[in-house]
Amino acid sequence: MSANFFEKLSSNLNQLLKDSDEYNVIIEVGQAPNIHAFKVHSIILNSRCSYFKDKLSTITCNDINVKIIKQANISTEVFEIIIKYIYGGTISLENINESVIFELLIATNEFGLEELIKHIQLFLLENNSSWLRLNFSRVCRTSLKDDNLKNLQQFCANIIAKHPSIIFDSDEFLTLPEKC
């Protein structure tokens, strides 16, 4: 008889992140003066995220045997959600602002976290379609940058087909990519 104890495993790994015992990587997130350092473990990063696996393979350790990664383009709030997902395999989007969720989608796409990319797109489409319409040009621009965002691309195509005035009446009409 087999059994799965993923909840306890997730809890233990989240505790490891929280305690930051025996870390060997520091990820500096944000821009000065709001930089936050996350003390993490290369073995977790390597096994859960190909982006960090590739990044870590190119970085040498400092004099205290720690590798430092700088991620200035991601907010602390967004990265904290991502690192908790990487460690614990769980995420809750219900109480997060739509614009933060969209930033989270962009960051997860950068990190190549495919199951999270799909989950966030579906969450936005099912729960925040009005926000997506209000921010149509930003959503359209972002979705066209990567094929991982096909669900958002389809949403944009549907909006254009049903409500072309959203594009033509937009102040950003002349700056939108041709594919929009």
Sequence and secondary structure as in RCSB ss.txt:
>XXXX:A:sequence
MSANFFEKLSSNLNQLLKDSDEYNVIIEVGQAPNIHAFKVHSIILNSRCSYFKDKLSTITCNDINVKIIKQANIS
TEVFEIIIKYIYGGTISLENINESVIFELLIATNEFGLEELIKHIQLFLLENNSSWLRLNFSRVCRTSLKDDNLK
NLQQFCANIIAKHPSIIFDSDEFLTLPEKC
>XXXX:A:secstr
     HHHHHHHHHHHHHH TT  EEEEES TTS EEEEE HHHHHHH HHHHHHHHT    TTS EEEEETTS 
HHHHHHHHHHHHHS    TTS HHHHHHHHHHHHHHT HHHHHHHHHHHHHH HHHHHHTHHHHHHHHHT GGGH
HHHHHHHHHHHH THHHHT TTGGGS TT 
